[in-house]
Amino acid sequence: MNSNVRRPSIAVSSVSSSIEGKESVGDVLRKAKKELIFKRICIGMFLIVLATLIVYLCVSGYIPDLIDGFFALIE
C-alpha cells in the first residue's frame, strides 16, 4: 500500500521534510501538532511573564510614574 499523497504540481506545502516528501500523512500531522503545542506553550509563558510584570509594576508603585510620563509626552 502506497502512503504517498498525490498533490497537484502547483500546490505549495509549508511543511518542510528531510525525507524529500516521502513522509506519510500521519507523520506530517504529528509534526504539525508538536509545533502547535510548542507555539502554545511559548505564548502561554509569554503571557504569564507579561501578567507578572504588570502585577510587579502595580505593587512597586511604578504605574503612577509611567502614567504621568505618558501624559507628559501627550502634552
CHARMM internal coordinates of N, CA and C (Angstrom, degrees):
IC EDIT
DIST 1 N 1 CA 1.4585
DIST 1 CA 1 C 1.5265
ANGL 1 N 1 CA 1 C 109.00
DIST 1 C 2 N 1.2917
ANGL 1 CA 1 C 2 N 116.00
DIHE 1 N 1 CA 1 C 2 N 130.00
DIST 2 N 2 CA 1.4500
ANGL 1 C 2 N 2 CA 121.84
DIHE 1 CA 1 C 2 N 2 CA -178.20
DIST 2 CA 2 C 1.5275
ANGL 2 N 2 CA 2 C 109.00
DIHE 1 C 2 N 2 CA 2 C -88.34
DIST 2 C 3 N 1.3345
ANGL 2 CA 2 C 3 N 117.35
DIHE 2 N 2 CA 2 C 3 N 128.42
DIST 3 N 3 CA 1.4600
ANGL 2 C 3 N 3 CA 120.88
DIHE 2 CA 2 C 3 N 3 CA -177.33
DIST 3 CA 3 C 1.5207
ANGL 3 N 3 CA 3 C 112.45
DIHE 2 C 3 N 3 CA 3 C -99.88
DIST 3 C 4 N 1.3189
ANGL 3 CA 3 C 4 N 118.10
DIHE 3 N 3 CA 3 C 4 N 5.84
DIST 4 N 4 CA 1.4550
ANGL 3 C 4 N 4 CA 120.60
DIHE 3 CA 3 C 4 N 4 CA 179.17
DIST 4 CA 4 C 1.5164
ANGL 4 N 4 CA 4 C 110.56
DIHE 3 C 4 N 4 CA 4 C -76.36
DIST 4 C 5 N 1.3108
ANGL 4 CA 4 C 5 N 115.37
DIHE 4 N 4 CA 4 C 5 N 145.95
DIST 5 N 5 CA 1.4562
ANGL 4 C 5 N 5 CA 121.60
DIHE 4 CA 4 C 5 N 5 CA 179.19
DIST 5 CA 5 C 1.5149
ANGL 5 N 5 CA 5 C 107.70
DIHE 4 C 5 N 5 CA 5 C -102.60
DIST 5 C 6 N 1.3042
ANGL 5 CA 5 C 6 N 116.40
DIHE 5 N 5 CA 5 C 6 N 129.26
DIST 6 N 6 CA 1.4626
ANGL 5 C 6 N 6 CA 120.69
DIHE 5 CA 5 C 6 N 6 CA -179.71
DIST 6 CA 6 C 1.5153
ANGL 6 N 6 CA 6 C 109.08
DIHE 5 C 6 N 6 CA 6 C -78.70
DIST 6 C 7 N 1.3440
ANGL 6 CA 6 C 7 N 115.56
DIHE 6 N 6 CA 6 C 7 N 129.55
DIST 7 N 7 CA 1.4589
ANGL 6 C 7 N 7 CA 121.37
DIHE 6 CA 6 C 7 N 7 CA 179.89
DIST 7 CA 7 C 1.5122
ANGL 7 N 7 CA 7 C 109.12
DIHE 6 C 7 N 7 CA 7 C -126.36
DIST 7 C 8 N 1.3367
ANGL 7 CA 7 C 8 N 117.68
DIHE 7 N 7 CA 7 C 8 N 146.59
DIST 8 N 8 CA 1.4626
ANGL 7 C 8 N 8 CA 119.48
DIHE 7 CA 7 C 8 N 8 CA 174.05
DIST 8 CA 8 C 1.5300
ANGL 8 N 8 CA 8 C 109.64
DIHE 7 C 8 N 8 CA 8 C -63.89
DIST 8 C 9 N 1.3038
ANGL 8 CA 8 C 9 N 116.43
DIHE 8 N 8 CA 8 C 9 N 154.71
DIST 9 N 9 CA 1.4637
ANGL 8 C 9 N 9 CA 120.07
DIHE 8 CA 8 C 9 N 9 CA -177.19
DIST 9 CA 9 C 1.5233
ANGL 9 N 9 CA 9 C 112.34
DIHE 8 C 9 N 9 CA 9 C -67.26
DIST 9 C 10 N 1.3241
ANGL 9 CA 9 C 10 N 118.63
DIHE 9 N 9 CA 9 C 10 N -19.43
DIST 10 N 10 CA 1.4614
ANGL 9 C 10 N 10 CA 120.33
DIHE 9 CA 9 C 10 N 10 CA -179.44
DIST 10 CA 10 C 1.5249
ANGL 10 N 10 CA 10 C 112.37
DIHE 9 C 10 N 10 CA 10 C -91.15
DIST 10 C 11 N 1.3330
ANGL 10 CA 10 C 11 N 117.21
DIHE 10 N 10 CA 10 C 11 N -5.13
DIST 11 N 11 CA 1.4620
ANGL 10 C 11 N 11 CA 120.34
DIHE 10 CA 10 C 11 N 11 CA -178.86
DIST 11 CA 11 C 1.5197
ANGL 11 N 11 CA 11 C 110.06
DIHE 10 C 11 N 11 CA 11 C -69.98
DIST 11 C 12 N 1.3286
ANGL 11 CA 11 C 12 N 116.02
DIHE 11 N 11 CA 11 C 12 N 139.87
DIST 12 N 12 CA 1.4521
ANGL 11 C 12 N 12 CA 121.68
DIHE 11 CA 11 C 12 N 12 CA 178.80
DIST 12 CA 12 C 1.5131
ANGL 12 N 12 CA 12 C 107.68
DIHE 11 C 12 N 12 CA 12 C -117.84
DIST 12 C 13 N 1.3047
ANGL 12 CA 12 C 13 N 116.60
DIHE 12 N 12 CA 12 C 13 N 129.27
DIST 13 N 13 CA 1.4554
ANGL 12 C 13 N 13 CA 121.11
DIHE 12 CA 12 C 13 N 13 CA 179.87
DIST 13 CA 13 C 1.5144
ANGL 13 N 13 CA 13 C 109.14
DIHE 12 C 13 N 13 CA 13 C -109.82
DIST 13 C 14 N 1.3376
ANGL 13 CA 13 C 14 N 117.14
DIHE 13 N 13 CA 13 C 14 N 135.35
DIST 14 N 14 CA 1.4599
ANGL 13 C 14 N 14 CA 120.73
DIHE 13 CA 13 C 14 N 14 CA 178.93
DIST 14 CA 14 C 1.5204
ANGL 14 N 14 CA 14 C 111.85
DIHE 13 C 14 N 14 CA 14 C -89.07
DIST 14 C 15 N 1.3204
ANGL 14 CA 14 C 15 N 118.25
DIHE 14 N 14 CA 14 C 15 N -5.52
DIST 15 N 15 CA 1.4550
ANGL 14 C 15 N 15 CA 121.50
DIHE 14 CA 14 C 15 N 15 CA -179.84
DIST 15 CA 15 C 1.5215
ANGL 15 N 15 CA 15 C 107.74
DIHE 14 C 15 N 15 CA 15 C -87.63
DIST 15 C 16 N 1.3319
ANGL 15 CA 15 C 16 N 115.39
DIHE 15 N 15 CA 15 C 16 N 120.66
DIST 16 N 16 CA 1.4576
ANGL 15 C 16 N 16 CA 118.71
DIHE 15 CA 15 C 16 N 16 CA 179.65
DIST 16 CA 16 C 1.5172
ANGL 16 N 16 CA 16 C 109.55
DIHE 15 C 16 N 16 CA 16 C -86.03
DIST 16 C 17 N 1.2966
ANGL 16 CA 16 C 17 N 116.31
DIHE 16 N 16 CA 16 C 17 N 151.44
DIST 17 N 17 CA 1.4535
ANGL 16 C 17 N 17 CA 120.46
DIHE 16 CA 16 C 17 N 17 CA -176.93
DIST 17 CA 17 C 1.5138
ANGL 17 N 17 CA 17 C 109.22
DIHE 16 C 17 N 17 CA 17 C -136.00
DIST 17 C 18 N 1.3227
ANGL 17 CA 17 C 18 N 115.34
DIHE 17 N 17 CA 17 C 18 N 137.31
DIST 18 N 18 CA 1.4540
ANGL 17 C 18 N 18 CA 119.31
DIHE 17 CA 17 C 18 N 18 CA 176.26
DIST 18 CA 18 C 1.5187
ANGL 18 N 18 CA 18 C 110.97
DIHE 17 C 18 N 18 CA 18 C -89.30
DIST 18 C 19 N 1.3260
ANGL 18 CA 18 C 19 N 117.64
DIHE 18 N 18 CA 18 C 19 N -5.94
DIST 19 N 19 CA 1.4531
ANGL 18 C 19 N 19 CA 121.91
DIHE 18 CA 18 C 19 N 19 CA -177.98
DIST 19 CA 19 C 1.5297
ANGL 19 N 19 CA 19 C 110.16
DIHE 18 C 19 N 19 CA 19 C -104.13
DIST 19 C 20 N 1.3166
ANGL 19 CA 19 C 20 N 117.84
DIHE 19 N 19 CA 19 C 20 N 16.90
DIST 20 N 20 CA 1.4654
ANGL 19 C 20 N 20 CA 124.45
DIHE 19 CA 19 C 20 N 20 CA 176.96
DIST 20 CA 20 C 1.5248
ANGL 20 N 20 CA 20 C 112.57
DIHE 19 C 20 N 20 CA 20 C 59.24
DIST 20 C 21 N 1.3102
ANGL 20 CA 20 C 21 N 117.47
DIHE 20 N 20 CA 20 C 21 N 46.47
DIST 21 N 21 CA 1.4529
ANGL 20 C 21 N 21 CA 121.90
DIHE 20 CA 20 C 21 N 21 CA 174.54
DIST 21 CA 21 C 1.5086
ANGL 21 N 21 CA 21 C 115.09
DIHE 20 C 21 N 21 CA 21 C 78.78
DIST 21 C 22 N 1.3004
ANGL 21 CA 21 C 22 N 119.36
DIHE 21 N 21 CA 21 C 22 N 14.78
DIST 22 N 22 CA 1.4599
ANGL 21 C 22 N 22 CA 120.89
DIHE 21 CA 21 C 22 N 22 CA -178.43
DIST 22 CA 22 C 1.5253
ANGL 22 N 22 CA 22 C 111.84
DIHE 21 C 22 N 22 CA 22 C -102.47
DIST 22 C 23 N 1.3160
ANGL 22 CA 22 C 23 N 117.86
DIHE 22 N 22 CA 22 C 23 N 20.90
DIST 23 N 23 CA 1.4567
ANGL 22 C 23 N 23 CA 121.51
DIHE 22 CA 22 C 23 N 23 CA 176.43
DIST 23 CA 23 C 1.5135
ANGL 23 N 23 CA 23 C 109.27
DIHE 22 C 23 N 23 CA 23 C -81.18
DIST 23 C 24 N 1.3089
ANGL 23 CA 23 C 24 N 115.59
DIHE 23 N 23 CA 23 C 24 N 148.03
DIST 24 N 24 CA 1.4585
ANGL 23 C 24 N 24 CA 119.22
DIHE 23 CA 23 C 24 N 24 CA 176.70
DIST 24 CA 24 C 1.5284
ANGL 24 N 24 CA 24 C 109.21
DIHE 23 C 24 N 24 CA 24 C -77.57
DIST 24 C 25 N 1.2991
ANGL 24 CA 24 C 25 N 115.28
DIHE 24 N 24 CA 24 C 25 N 166.87
DIST 25 N 25 CA 1.4690
ANGL 24 C 25 N 25 CA 120.64
DIHE 24 CA 24 C 25 N 25 CA 179.61
DIST 25 CA 25 C 1.5161
ANGL 25 N 25 CA 25 C 109.75
DIHE 24 C 25 N 25 CA 25 C -61.53
DIST 25 C 26 N 1.3240
ANGL 25 CA 25 C 26 N 117.77
DIHE 25 N 25 CA 25 C 26 N -40.24
DIST 26 N 26 CA 1.4651
ANGL 25 C 26 N 26 CA 121.48
DIHE 25 CA 25 C 26 N 26 CA 179.11
DIST 26 CA 26 C 1.5170
ANGL 26 N 26 CA 26 C 112.33
DIHE 25 C 26 N 26 CA 26 C -61.68
DIST 26 C 27 N 1.3495
ANGL 26 CA 26 C 27 N 116.70
DIHE 26 N 26 CA 26 C 27 N -40.60
DIST 27 N 27 CA 1.4628
ANGL 26 C 27 N 27 CA 119.84
DIHE 26 CA 26 C 27 N 27 CA 178.74
DIST 27 CA 27 C 1.5217
ANGL 27 N 27 CA 27 C 111.30
DIHE 26 C 27 N 27 CA 27 C -64.42
DIST 27 C 28 N 1.3151
ANGL 27 CA 27 C 28 N 116.41
DIHE 27 N 27 CA 27 C 28 N -41.89
DIST 28 N 28 CA 1.4654
ANGL 27 C 28 N 28 CA 120.53
DIHE 27 CA 27 C 28 N 28 CA 179.12
DIST 28 CA 28 C 1.5211
ANGL 28 N 28 CA 28 C 110.24
DIHE 27 C 28 N 28 CA 28 C -64.43
DIST 28 C 29 N 1.3382
ANGL 28 CA 28 C 29 N 117.58
DIHE 28 N 28 CA 28 C 29 N -42.28
DIST 29 N 29 CA 1.4660
ANGL 28 C 29 N 29 CA 120.40
DIHE 28 CA 28 C 29 N 29 CA -179.96
DIST 29 CA 29 C 1.5243
ANGL 29 N 29 CA 29 C 111.48
DIHE 28 C 29 N 29 CA 29 C -67.21
DIST 29 C 30 N 1.3433
ANGL 29 CA 29 C 30 N 118.01
DIHE 29 N 29 CA 29 C 30 N -38.70
DIST 30 N 30 CA 1.4637
ANGL 29 C 30 N 30 CA 120.47
DIHE 29 CA 29 C 30 N 30 CA 177.59
DIST 30 CA 30 C 1.5213
ANGL 30 N 30 CA 30 C 111.23
DIHE 29 C 30 N 30 CA 30 C -64.00
DIST 30 C 31 N 1.3282
ANGL 30 CA 30 C 31 N 116.67
DIHE 30 N 30 CA 30 C 31 N -40.13
DIST 31 N 31 CA 1.4593
ANGL 30 C 31 N 31 CA 120.69
DIHE 30 CA 30 C 31 N 31 CA 178.20
DIST 31 CA 31 C 1.5255
ANGL 31 N 31 CA 31 C 110.90
DIHE 30 C 31 N 31 CA 31 C -64.92
DIST 31 C 32 N 1.3156
ANGL 31 CA 31 C 32 N 116.99
DIHE 31 N 31 CA 31 C 32 N -43.81
DIST 32 N 32 CA 1.4732
ANGL 31 C 32 N 32 CA 121.13
DIHE 31 CA 31 C 32 N 32 CA 179.57
DIST 32 CA 32 C 1.5239
ANGL 32 N 32 CA 32 C 110.44
DIHE 31 C 32 N 32 CA 32 C -64.26
DIST 32 C 33 N 1.3377
ANGL 32 CA 32 C 33 N 117.09
DIHE 32 N 32 CA 32 C 33 N -38.63
DIST 33 N 33 CA 1.4654
ANGL 32 C 33 N 33 CA 120.55
DIHE 32 CA 32 C 33 N 33 CA 179.60
DIST 33 CA 33 C 1.5241
ANGL 33 N 33 CA 33 C 110.60
DIHE 32 C 33 N 33 CA 33 C -66.15
DIST 33 C 34 N 1.3361
ANGL 33 CA 33 C 34 N 116.75
DIHE 33 N 33 CA 33 C 34 N -40.33
DIST 34 N 34 CA 1.4566
ANGL 33 C 34 N 34 CA 120.71
DIHE 33 CA 33 C 34 N 34 CA 178.89
DIST 34 CA 34 C 1.5215
ANGL 34 N 34 CA 34 C 110.51
DIHE 33 C 34 N 34 CA 34 C -63.45
DIST 34 C 35 N 1.3287
ANGL 34 CA 34 C 35 N 116.98
DIHE 34 N 34 CA 34 C 35 N -43.47
DIST 35 N 35 CA 1.4595
ANGL 34 C 35 N 35 CA 120.59
DIHE 34 CA 34 C 35 N 35 CA 179.05
DIST 35 CA 35 C 1.5287
ANGL 35 N 35 CA 35 C 111.04
DIHE 34 C 35 N 35 CA 35 C -65.27
DIST 35 C 36 N 1.3246
ANGL 35 CA 35 C 36 N 117.40
DIHE 35 N 35 CA 35 C 36 N -36.34
DIST 36 N 36 CA 1.4592
ANGL 35 C 36 N 36 CA 121.24
DIHE 35 CA 35 C 36 N 36 CA 178.82
DIST 36 CA 36 C 1.5218
ANGL 36 N 36 CA 36 C 110.61
DIHE 35 C 36 N 36 CA 36 C -66.64
DIST 36 C 37 N 1.3345
ANGL 36 CA 36 C 37 N 116.95
DIHE 36 N 36 CA 36 C 37 N -43.11
DIST 37 N 37 CA 1.4614
ANGL 36 C 37 N 37 CA 120.17
DIHE 36 CA 36 C 37 N 37 CA 178.84
DIST 37 CA 37 C 1.5223
ANGL 37 N 37 CA 37 C 110.04
DIHE 36 C 37 N 37 CA 37 C -62.89
DIST 37 C 38 N 1.3352
ANGL 37 CA 37 C 38 N 117.40
DIHE 37 N 37 CA 37 C 38 N -43.11
DIST 38 N 38 CA 1.4651
ANGL 37 C 38 N 38 CA 121.22
DIHE 37 CA 37 C 38 N 38 CA 178.50
DIST 38 CA 38 C 1.5218
ANGL 38 N 38 CA 38 C 110.88
DIHE 37 C 38 N 38 CA 38 C -60.64
DIST 38 C 39 N 1.3252
ANGL 38 CA 38 C 39 N 117.22
DIHE 38 N 38 CA 38 C 39 N -42.19
DIST 39 N 39 CA 1.4642
ANGL 38 C 39 N 39 CA 120.89
DIHE 38 CA 38 C 39 N 39 CA 179.49
DIST 39 CA 39 C 1.5262
ANGL 39 N 39 CA 39 C 110.81
DIHE 38 C 39 N 39 CA 39 C -64.17
DIST 39 C 40 N 1.3271
ANGL 39 CA 39 C 40 N 117.03
DIHE 39 N 39 CA 39 C 40 N -42.11
DIST 40 N 40 CA 1.4688
ANGL 39 C 40 N 40 CA 120.11
DIHE 39 CA 39 C 40 N 40 CA 179.47
DIST 40 CA 40 C 1.5161
ANGL 40 N 40 CA 40 C 111.59
DIHE 39 C 40 N 40 CA 40 C -65.36
DIST 40 C 41 N 1.3369
ANGL 40 CA 40 C 41 N 117.26
DIHE 40 N 40 CA 40 C 41 N -38.59
DIST 41 N 41 CA 1.4650
ANGL 40 C 41 N 41 CA 120.51
DIHE 40 CA 40 C 41 N 41 CA 177.94
DIST 41 CA 41 C 1.5237
ANGL 41 N 41 CA 41 C 109.98
DIHE 40 C 41 N 41 CA 41 C -63.99
DIST 41 C 42 N 1.3238
ANGL 41 CA 41 C 42 N 117.85
DIHE 41 N 41 CA 41 C 42 N -43.23
DIST 42 N 42 CA 1.4684
ANGL 41 C 42 N 42 CA 121.04
DIHE 41 CA 41 C 42 N 42 CA 179.17
DIST 42 CA 42 C 1.5267
ANGL 42 N 42 CA 42 C 111.57
DIHE 41 C 42 N 42 CA 42 C -63.41
DIST 42 C 43 N 1.3126
ANGL 42 CA 42 C 43 N 116.98
DIHE 42 N 42 CA 42 C 43 N -43.38
DIST 43 N 43 CA 1.4693
ANGL 42 C 43 N 43 CA 120.30
DIHE 42 CA 42 C 43 N 43 CA 178.54
DIST 43 CA 43 C 1.5223
ANGL 43 N 43 CA 43 C 110.45
DIHE 42 C 43 N 43 CA 43 C -64.30
DIST 43 C 44 N 1.3316
ANGL 43 CA 43 C 44 N 117.27
DIHE 43 N 43 CA 43 C 44 N -41.06
DIST 44 N 44 CA 1.4631
ANGL 43 C 44 N 44 CA 121.02
DIHE 43 CA 43 C 44 N 44 CA 177.82
DIST 44 CA 44 C 1.5164
ANGL 44 N 44 CA 44 C 112.03
DIHE 43 C 44 N 44 CA 44 C -62.27
DIST 44 C 45 N 1.3232
ANGL 44 CA 44 C 45 N 117.14
DIHE 44 N 44 CA 44 C 45 N -43.37
DIST 45 N 45 CA 1.4683
ANGL 44 C 45 N 45 CA 120.25
DIHE 44 CA 44 C 45 N 45 CA 178.23
DIST 45 CA 45 C 1.5240
ANGL 45 N 45 CA 45 C 110.95
DIHE 44 C 45 N 45 CA 45 C -64.06
DIST 45 C 46 N 1.3320
ANGL 45 CA 45 C 46 N 116.97
DIHE 45 N 45 CA 45 C 46 N -40.26
DIST 46 N 46 CA 1.4692
ANGL 45 C 46 N 46 CA 120.37
DIHE 45 CA 45 C 46 N 46 CA 178.31
DIST 46 CA 46 C 1.5263
ANGL 46 N 46 CA 46 C 110.90
DIHE 45 C 46 N 46 CA 46 C -62.43
DIST 46 C 47 N 1.3441
ANGL 46 CA 46 C 47 N 117.40
DIHE 46 N 46 CA 46 C 47 N -42.70
DIST 47 N 47 CA 1.4614
ANGL 46 C 47 N 47 CA 120.37
DIHE 46 CA 46 C 47 N 47 CA 179.93
DIST 47 CA 47 C 1.5278
ANGL 47 N 47 CA 47 C 111.62
DIHE 46 C 47 N 47 CA 47 C -66.27
DIST 47 C 48 N 1.3355
ANGL 47 CA 47 C 48 N 117.27
DIHE 47 N 47 CA 47 C 48 N -36.05
DIST 48 N 48 CA 1.4666
ANGL 47 C 48 N 48 CA 120.42
DIHE 47 CA 47 C 48 N 48 CA 177.61
DIST 48 CA 48 C 1.5247
ANGL 48 N 48 CA 48 C 110.41
DIHE 47 C 48 N 48 CA 48 C -65.72
DIST 48 C 49 N 1.3338
ANGL 48 CA 48 C 49 N 116.77
DIHE 48 N 48 CA 48 C 49 N -43.16
DIST 49 N 49 CA 1.4670
ANGL 48 C 49 N 49 CA 120.23
DIHE 48 CA 48 C 49 N 49 CA 178.71
DIST 49 CA 49 C 1.5295
ANGL 49 N 49 CA 49 C 110.49
DIHE 48 C 49 N 49 CA 49 C -64.89
DIST 49 C 50 N 1.3217
ANGL 49 CA 49 C 50 N 117.06
DIHE 49 N 49 CA 49 C 50 N -40.09
DIST 50 N 50 CA 1.4646
ANGL 49 C 50 N 50 CA 120.87
DIHE 49 CA 49 C 50 N 50 CA 178.65
DIST 50 CA 50 C 1.5293
ANGL 50 N 50 CA 50 C 111.27
DIHE 49 C 50 N 50 CA 50 C -63.66
DIST 50 C 51 N 1.3384
ANGL 50 CA 50 C 51 N 117.05
DIHE 50 N 50 CA 50 C 51 N -44.47
DIST 51 N 51 CA 1.4683
ANGL 50 C 51 N 51 CA 120.48
DIHE 50 CA 50 C 51 N 51 CA 178.78
DIST 51 CA 51 C 1.5265
ANGL 51 N 51 CA 51 C 110.60
DIHE 50 C 51 N 51 CA 51 C -64.50
DIST 51 C 52 N 1.3353
ANGL 51 CA 51 C 52 N 117.00
DIHE 51 N 51 CA 51 C 52 N -39.56
DIST 52 N 52 CA 1.4660
ANGL 51 C 52 N 52 CA 120.51
DIHE 51 CA 51 C 52 N 52 CA 178.16
DIST 52 CA 52 C 1.5256
ANGL 52 N 52 CA 52 C 110.77
DIHE 51 C 52 N 52 CA 52 C -63.63
DIST 52 C 53 N 1.3332
ANGL 52 CA 52 C 53 N 116.97
DIHE 52 N 52 CA 52 C 53 N -40.25
DIST 53 N 53 CA 1.4599
ANGL 52 C 53 N 53 CA 120.80
DIHE 52 CA 52 C 53 N 53 CA 178.03
DIST 53 CA 53 C 1.5253
ANGL 53 N 53 CA 53 C 111.17
DIHE 52 C 53 N 53 CA 53 C -63.33
DIST 53 C 54 N 1.3088
ANGL 53 CA 53 C 54 N 116.88
DIHE 53 N 53 CA 53 C 54 N -42.12
DIST 54 N 54 CA 1.4719
ANGL 53 C 54 N 54 CA 120.28
DIHE 53 CA 53 C 54 N 54 CA 179.60
DIST 54 CA 54 C 1.5237
ANGL 54 N 54 CA 54 C 110.88
DIHE 53 C 54 N 54 CA 54 C -64.05
DIST 54 C 55 N 1.3294
ANGL 54 CA 54 C 55 N 116.63
DIHE 54 N 54 CA 54 C 55 N -43.94
DIST 55 N 55 CA 1.4742
ANGL 54 C 55 N 55 CA 120.49
DIHE 54 CA 54 C 55 N 55 CA 178.49
DIST 55 CA 55 C 1.5232
ANGL 55 N 55 CA 55 C 109.99
DIHE 54 C 55 N 55 CA 55 C -63.31
DIST 55 C 56 N 1.3385
ANGL 55 CA 55 C 56 N 117.18
DIHE 55 N 55 CA 55 C 56 N -42.54
DIST 56 N 56 CA 1.4671
ANGL 55 C 56 N 56 CA 120.59
DIHE 55 CA 55 C 56 N 56 CA 178.86
DIST 56 CA 56 C 1.5262
ANGL 56 N 56 CA 56 C 111.04
DIHE 55 C 56 N 56 CA 56 C -61.06
DIST 56 C 57 N 1.3300
ANGL 56 CA 56 C 57 N 117.00
DIHE 56 N 56 CA 56 C 57 N -43.53
DIST 57 N 57 CA 1.4678
ANGL 56 C 57 N 57 CA 119.93
DIHE 56 CA 56 C 57 N 57 CA 179.80
DIST 57 CA 57 C 1.5260
ANGL 57 N 57 CA 57 C 111.43
DIHE 56 C 57 N 57 CA 57 C -64.20
DIST 57 C 58 N 1.3293
ANGL 57 CA 57 C 58 N 116.93
DIHE 57 N 57 CA 57 C 58 N -36.86
DIST 58 N 58 CA 1.4703
ANGL 57 C 58 N 58 CA 119.97
DIHE 57 CA 57 C 58 N 58 CA 178.65
DIST 58 CA 58 C 1.5255
ANGL 58 N 58 CA 58 C 110.99
DIHE 57 C 58 N 58 CA 58 C -68.12
DIST 58 C 59 N 1.3208
ANGL 58 CA 58 C 59 N 116.51
DIHE 58 N 58 CA 58 C 59 N -44.80
DIST 59 N 59 CA 1.4685
ANGL 58 C 59 N 59 CA 120.62
DIHE 58 CA 58 C 59 N 59 CA -177.10
DIST 59 CA 59 C 1.5253
ANGL 59 N 59 CA 59 C 111.04
DIHE 58 C 59 N 59 CA 59 C -69.62
DIST 59 C 60 N 1.3107
ANGL 59 CA 59 C 60 N 117.78
DIHE 59 N 59 CA 59 C 60 N -36.56
DIST 60 N 60 CA 1.4660
ANGL 59 C 60 N 60 CA 121.71
DIHE 59 CA 59 C 60 N 60 CA -177.22
DIST 60 CA 60 C 1.5239
ANGL 60 N 60 CA 60 C 112.85
DIHE 59 C 60 N 60 CA 60 C -76.74
DIST 60 C 61 N 1.3056
ANGL 60 CA 60 C 61 N 117.53
DIHE 60 N 60 CA 60 C 61 N -17.00
DIST 61 N 61 CA 1.4494
ANGL 60 C 61 N 61 CA 120.36
DIHE 60 CA 60 C 61 N 61 CA 178.92
DIST 61 CA 61 C 1.5203
ANGL 61 N 61 CA 61 C 114.15
DIHE 60 C 61 N 61 CA 61 C 89.51
DIST 61 C 62 N 1.3103
ANGL 61 CA 61 C 62 N 117.66
DIHE 61 N 61 CA 61 C 62 N 17.69
DIST 62 N 62 CA 1.4667
ANGL 61 C 62 N 62 CA 120.61
DIHE 61 CA 61 C 62 N 62 CA 179.01
DIST 62 CA 62 C 1.5358
ANGL 62 N 62 CA 62 C 112.71
DIHE 61 C 62 N 62 CA 62 C -82.33
DIST 62 C 63 N 1.3121
ANGL 62 CA 62 C 63 N 117.82
DIHE 62 N 62 CA 62 C 63 N -18.03
DIST 63 N 63 CA 1.4653
ANGL 62 C 63 N 63 CA 121.12
DIHE 62 CA 62 C 63 N 63 CA -176.29
DIST 63 CA 63 C 1.5366
ANGL 63 N 63 CA 63 C 111.86
DIHE 62 C 63 N 63 CA 63 C -61.16
DIST 63 C 64 N 1.3450
ANGL 63 CA 63 C 64 N 119.72
DIHE 63 N 63 CA 63 C 64 N -46.78
DIST 64 N 64 CA 1.4792
ANGL 63 C 64 N 64 CA 117.61
DIHE 63 CA 63 C 64 N 64 CA 178.24
DIST 64 CA 64 C 1.5294
ANGL 64 N 64 CA 64 C 112.99
DIHE 63 C 64 N 64 CA 64 C -59.66
DIST 64 C 65 N 1.3395
ANGL 64 CA 64 C 65 N 116.91
DIHE 64 N 64 CA 64 C 65 N -38.23
DIST 65 N 65 CA 1.4674
ANGL 64 C 65 N 65 CA 119.11
DIHE 64 CA 64 C 65 N 65 CA 178.07
DIST 65 CA 65 C 1.5218
ANGL 65 N 65 CA 65 C 110.84
DIHE 64 C 65 N 65 CA 65 C -65.29
DIST 65 C 66 N 1.3174
ANGL 65 CA 65 C 66 N 117.34
DIHE 65 N 65 CA 65 C 66 N -40.50
DIST 66 N 66 CA 1.4598
ANGL 65 C 66 N 66 CA 120.70
DIHE 65 CA 65 C 66 N 66 CA 178.69
DIST 66 CA 66 C 1.5267
ANGL 66 N 66 CA 66 C 111.74
DIHE 65 C 66 N 66 CA 66 C -65.77
DIST 66 C 67 N 1.3348
ANGL 66 CA 66 C 67 N 116.46
DIHE 66 N 66 CA 66 C 67 N -39.58
DIST 67 N 67 CA 1.4687
ANGL 66 C 67 N 67 CA 120.17
DIHE 66 CA 66 C 67 N 67 CA 178.88
DIST 67 CA 67 C 1.5293
ANGL 67 N 67 CA 67 C 110.05
DIHE 66 C 67 N 67 CA 67 C -66.33
DIST 67 C 68 N 1.3359
ANGL 67 CA 67 C 68 N 116.86
DIHE 67 N 67 CA 67 C 68 N -43.38
DIST 68 N 68 CA 1.4680
ANGL 67 C 68 N 68 CA 120.13
DIHE 67 CA 67 C 68 N 68 CA 178.19
DIST 68 CA 68 C 1.5352
ANGL 68 N 68 CA 68 C 110.76
DIHE 67 C 68 N 68 CA 68 C -62.22
DIST 68 C 69 N 1.3221
ANGL 68 CA 68 C 69 N 117.30
DIHE 68 N 68 CA 68 C 69 N -41.70
DIST 69 N 69 CA 1.4675
ANGL 68 C 69 N 69 CA 120.86
DIHE 68 CA 68 C 69 N 69 CA 178.23
DIST 69 CA 69 C 1.5102
ANGL 69 N 69 CA 69 C 112.22
DIHE 68 C 69 N 69 CA 69 C -64.07
DIST 69 C 70 N 1.3576
ANGL 69 CA 69 C 70 N 115.71
DIHE 69 N 69 CA 69 C 70 N -38.44
DIST 70 N 70 CA 1.4645
ANGL 69 C 70 N 70 CA 119.71
DIHE 69 CA 69 C 70 N 70 CA 178.79
DIST 70 CA 70 C 1.5126
ANGL 70 N 70 CA 70 C 111.08
DIHE 69 C 70 N 70 CA 70 C -64.84
DIST 70 C 71 N 1.3448
ANGL 70 CA 70 C 71 N 117.13
DIHE 70 N 70 CA 70 C 71 N -45.93
DIST 71 N 71 CA 1.4543
ANGL 70 C 71 N 71 CA 120.02
DIHE 70 CA 70 C 71 N 71 CA 179.79
DIST 71 CA 71 C 1.5467
ANGL 71 N 71 CA 71 C 111.53
DIHE 70 C 71 N 71 CA 71 C -68.08
DIST 71 C 72 N 1.3315
ANGL 71 CA 71 C 72 N 117.68
DIHE 71 N 71 CA 71 C 72 N -28.81
DIST 72 N 72 CA 1.4585
ANGL 71 C 72 N 72 CA 119.95
DIHE 71 CA 71 C 72 N 72 CA 176.57
DIST 72 CA 72 C 1.5301
ANGL 72 N 72 CA 72 C 110.24
DIHE 71 C 72 N 72 CA 72 C -67.77
DIST 72 C 73 N 1.3306
ANGL 72 CA 72 C 73 N 116.70
DIHE 72 N 72 CA 72 C 73 N -32.91
DIST 73 N 73 CA 1.4597
ANGL 72 C 73 N 73 CA 119.83
DIHE 72 CA 72 C 73 N 73 CA 177.56
DIST 73 CA 73 C 1.5237
ANGL 73 N 73 CA 73 C 111.60
DIHE 72 C 73 N 73 CA 73 C -70.60
DIST 73 C 74 N 1.3184
ANGL 73 CA 73 C 74 N 117.15
DIHE 73 N 73 CA 73 C 74 N -32.01
DIST 74 N 74 CA 1.4547
ANGL 73 C 74 N 74 CA 121.02
DIHE 73 CA 73 C 74 N 74 CA -177.91
DIST 74 CA 74 C 1.5230
ANGL 74 N 74 CA 74 C 110.71
DIHE 73 C 74 N 74 CA 74 C -71.18
DIST 74 C 75 N 1.3141
ANGL 74 CA 74 C 75 N 117.21
DIHE 74 N 74 CA 74 C 75 N -39.98
DIST 75 N 75 CA 1.4754
ANGL 74 C 75 N 75 CA 121.00
DIHE 74 CA 74 C 75 N 75 CA -175.34
DIST 75 CA 75 C 1.4696
ANGL 75 N 75 CA 75 C 113.80
DIHE 74 C 75 N 75 CA 75 C -76.64
END
COOR INIT
IC SEED 1 N 1 CA 1 C
IC BUILD
